[in-house]
Structure formats: structure tokens, C-alpha cells
């Protein structure tokens, strides 16, 4: 129907029945307002719903957090491998796209969100600045005379020179031997904290 058909024959002295007019208008176009059919005919299809995200906790060793690692996990009966980036901190969150719950329709699946828990290490820790710190024991003789000591790092052992008359608690910086480099970050430094270990006897002192 056109507007003339709807309004042209109306008595100007009578009130217009808009309800009847709209019924005729939308019925003529193939649907009612608010229904499944649009005002221009055909049916509107709802956008596909995305699947829900899954959230869980993943506990890893300190060495895995520092070096980075690939960890195998099982989620709802599905085996998958999760990549841990180098320098992952306790409390960090990793998103694995498309590994959440499937959609109930034709939408994309949700994501898997993993909260990282890093098990503490006896001698190593990671500061907020990104520097890797390590406590390294030295003997009284090494502290007095100076020495070269071997220190483990994420990429293998390095030899660190302890200066003569070094004090317990002194710090030595080893450039580029902390958290390994990534695509967006250069390698970090390792901060060595010297810890003087007292001998059990005088003969062991020097």
C-alpha cells in the first residue's frame, strides 16, 4: 500500500486510527514491527554468539618463567601446549585464543585465560624492574683475596670476578645474563649478591 491508499480516503472529520494504518502498512510489507521480519521483508538473523572464556591457574617452575617454556596442559579433556614467554612473573595472565568454550551457534570459540603462578627459588628472584637477582655464597678466603666464582644463569654458567676484600652483601652486575631477550625486549642483567659463608674451623678460613 502507498500513503495515498492509507490516508487519502480518510474522512477529515473523523479521528485517524493509526493502529489500523500501521497494521496495514507493515502487513503489506511482509512483517510486523519488533517481529522476526524486517520492515522491508525477509528475516533478520541474530549475530552469532561468541563462546565463553575459560579461566584457570598454571603453576610453573622459576627456571621456566625466566627462560620461557612450552607447557603441556589438559583442559576439559583437550590436550594443548601453552607457550610461556621469557620473564613471566607470578600473577601474570596469558591468553590462548580460541581455546575456551565453543559457541552454541556458528560463533567463534572463547579464549583460555591462564593466571601464572611461579614457584619461588631458593637463591634466585626477579625484580619488578626485570632484573634477575641471585645470592651467591663465597668463602672468607675468596672474600679476602678475591676470586673467580662460577654463577649459574638462564643461558649457562658464567664466571664472575669477586674483588679482594669483598664484603658480604656486595652486589656485582653481569650485563646481559638475566632474563633472555625477546622480540620486544633486550636481554636483562643479572645482579649477584655476595653472601659470606663463615668456616666451621680456622683451618678452613684461608
C-alpha positions as CSV (number, residue, x, y, z in Angstrom):
1,X,0.0,0.0,0.0
2,X,1.1,3.6,-0.6
3,X,0.5,6.6,1.6
4,X,-2.4,7.8,-0.6
5,X,-4.2,4.4,-0.1
6,X,-3.7,4.7,3.6
7,X,-4.6,8.4,4.2
8,X,-6.3,9.6,1.0
9,X,-9.7,8.1,1.7
10,X,-9.9,9.1,5.3
11,X,-12.8,11.4,6.5
12,X,-11.1,14.6,7.6
13,X,-13.8,15.0,10.3
14,X,-13.1,11.6,11.8
15,X,-10.1,10.7,14.0
16,X,-7.4,8.7,12.3
17,X,-7.0,5.1,13.5
18,X,-3.1,4.9,13.5
19,X,-3.1,1.4,14.8
20,X,-5.1,0.2,11.8
21,X,-2.9,2.2,9.5
22,X,0.3,0.7,10.8
23,X,-1.2,-2.8,10.7
24,X,-1.9,-2.3,7.0
25,X,1.4,-0.7,6.3
26,X,3.6,-3.5,7.9
27,X,1.4,-6.4,6.8
28,X,1.7,-5.1,3.3
29,X,5.5,-5.0,3.6
30,X,5.8,-8.5,5.0
31,X,6.1,-8.2,8.7
32,X,5.2,-6.5,12.0
33,X,7.4,-4.2,13.9
34,X,9.5,-5.9,16.5
35,X,9.0,-9.4,15.0
36,X,11.4,-11.6,13.1
37,X,10.6,-10.0,9.8
38,X,12.1,-6.6,8.9
39,X,10.1,-3.7,7.5
40,X,11.4,-4.4,4.0
41,X,10.6,-8.1,4.0
42,X,12.7,-11.1,4.8
43,X,14.0,-12.2,8.3
44,X,16.7,-10.7,10.4
45,X,19.4,-13.1,11.6
46,X,20.9,-12.6,15.0
47,X,24.7,-12.1,15.2
48,X,26.5,-15.4,16.2
49,X,27.3,-15.6,19.9
50,X,30.9,-16.0,20.9
51,X,31.8,-18.9,23.2
52,X,32.6,-18.2,26.8
53,X,36.2,-17.7,28.1
54,X,37.7,-20.2,30.4
55,X,40.0,-19.2,33.3
56,X,42.4,-21.3,35.2
57,X,45.7,-21.3,37.1
58,X,49.0,-22.7,35.8
59,X,51.9,-23.3,38.2
60,X,55.4,-23.3,36.7
61,X,59.0,-23.6,37.9
62,X,61.1,-20.5,38.3
63,X,63.5,-21.6,35.6
64,X,60.6,-22.0,33.2
65,X,59.4,-18.5,34.0
66,X,62.8,-17.0,33.4
67,X,63.8,-18.9,30.2
68,X,60.4,-19.3,28.8
69,X,58.9,-22.7,28.1
70,X,56.3,-24.8,26.3
71,X,54.0,-26.4,28.9
72,X,51.5,-29.2,28.0
73,X,48.2,-29.0,29.8
74,X,44.8,-30.6,29.6
75,X,41.6,-28.5,29.5
76,X,38.2,-30.2,29.6
77,X,39.7,-33.4,28.1
78,X,41.7,-31.5,25.4
79,X,45.5,-31.7,25.3
80,X,47.2,-28.5,24.3
81,X,50.6,-26.8,24.5
82,X,50.9,-23.3,26.1
83,X,54.0,-21.1,25.4
84,X,55.3,-19.3,28.5
85,X,57.3,-16.1,27.4
86,X,60.7,-15.5,29.0
87,X,60.5,-13.3,32.1
88,X,56.9,-14.4,33.0
89,X,56.1,-13.1,36.5
90,X,54.0,-14.5,39.2
91,X,50.4,-13.3,38.7
92,X,50.8,-12.7,35.0
93,X,48.0,-13.7,32.7
94,X,48.3,-15.5,29.4
95,X,45.5,-15.5,26.9
96,X,45.3,-18.5,24.5
97,X,43.0,-17.5,21.7
98,X,40.2,-19.9,20.6
99,X,40.8,-22.4,23.4
100,X,37.8,-21.6,25.6
101,X,34.3,-22.9,25.3
102,X,32.8,-23.4,21.9
103,X,29.9,-21.3,20.6
104,X,26.4,-22.6,20.8
105,X,25.9,-21.5,17.3
106,X,28.3,-20.6,14.5
107,X,30.3,-18.0,16.5
108,X,33.9,-18.1,17.4
109,X,35.0,-20.1,20.5
110,X,36.1,-18.2,23.6
111,X,39.6,-17.8,24.9
112,X,41.6,-19.6,27.6
113,X,42.9,-17.3,30.3
114,X,45.7,-18.7,32.5
115,X,46.9,-17.0,35.7
116,X,50.6,-17.8,36.1
117,X,51.9,-18.9,39.5
118,X,55.7,-19.1,39.7
119,X,57.2,-21.4,42.3
120,X,59.8,-19.5,44.3
121,X,63.5,-20.4,44.0
122,X,65.9,-20.8,46.9
123,X,68.6,-18.4,45.5
124,X,67.1,-16.5,42.5
125,X,64.3,-13.9,42.3
126,X,63.0,-11.5,39.7
127,X,62.5,-7.8,40.5
128,X,59.7,-5.6,39.1
129,X,62.4,-3.8,37.1
130,X,63.0,-7.0,35.2
131,X,66.5,-7.6,36.7
132,X,67.3,-11.2,37.7
133,X,68.9,-11.4,41.2
134,X,70.9,-14.3,42.7
135,X,72.5,-15.0,46.1
136,X,76.0,-16.4,45.6
137,X,77.9,-17.8,48.6
138,X,81.6,-17.1,48.9
139,X,84.2,-18.2,51.5
140,X,86.2,-16.0,53.8
141,X,89.3,-16.7,51.7
142,X,87.5,-15.7,48.5
143,X,86.2,-12.5,50.0
144,X,89.6,-11.6,51.4
145,X,91.9,-12.4,48.5
146,X,89.4,-12.1,45.7
147,X,88.4,-14.9,43.4
148,X,86.7,-16.1,40.3
149,X,83.4,-17.9,41.1
150,X,81.0,-19.7,38.8
151,X,77.4,-18.4,38.8
152,X,74.5,-20.2,37.0
153,X,72.4,-18.1,34.6
154,X,69.4,-18.9,32.4
155,X,71.7,-19.4,29.5
156,X,74.5,-21.3,31.2
157,X,77.2,-20.7,33.8
158,X,79.3,-17.5,33.8
159,X,82.5,-16.7,35.7
160,X,82.2,-13.7,38.0
161,X,85.3,-11.9,39.5
162,X,84.9,-11.3,43.2
163,X,87.2,-8.3,44.1
164,X,89.6,-8.6,47.0
165,X,88.2,-7.6,50.4
166,X,84.7,-8.0,49.2
167,X,82.0,-7.6,51.9
168,X,79.0,-9.8,52.4
169,X,76.0,-8.2,50.7
170,X,78.1,-6.6,48.0
171,X,76.5,-6.6,44.5
172,X,78.0,-7.4,41.2
173,X,76.3,-6.7,37.9
174,X,76.6,-9.1,35.0
175,X,75.4,-7.5,31.8
176,X,73.0,-9.3,29.6
177,X,72.9,-12.5,31.7
178,X,69.5,-12.0,33.3
179,X,66.2,-12.7,31.5
180,X,66.8,-13.8,27.9
181,X,65.9,-11.3,25.2
182,X,62.6,-11.4,23.4
183,X,61.3,-9.7,20.2
184,X,60.4,-6.7,22.1
185,X,63.0,-6.6,24.9
186,X,66.8,-6.9,25.1
187,X,68.4,-9.3,27.5
188,X,68.3,-8.2,31.1
189,X,71.1,-8.1,33.6
190,X,72.0,-10.4,36.4
191,X,72.6,-8.9,39.9
192,X,74.9,-11.1,42.0
193,X,74.5,-10.7,45.8
194,X,77.7,-12.0,47.6
195,X,77.0,-13.9,50.8
196,X,79.9,-14.7,53.0
197,X,79.9,-18.2,54.4
198,X,81.8,-18.5,57.6
199,X,84.1,-21.6,58.0
200,X,83.4,-24.2,60.7
201,X,87.1,-24.1,61.7
202,X,90.1,-21.7,61.5
203,X,91.9,-24.1,59.1
204,X,89.2,-23.6,56.5
205,X,89.3,-19.8,56.7
206,X,92.2,-19.3,54.3
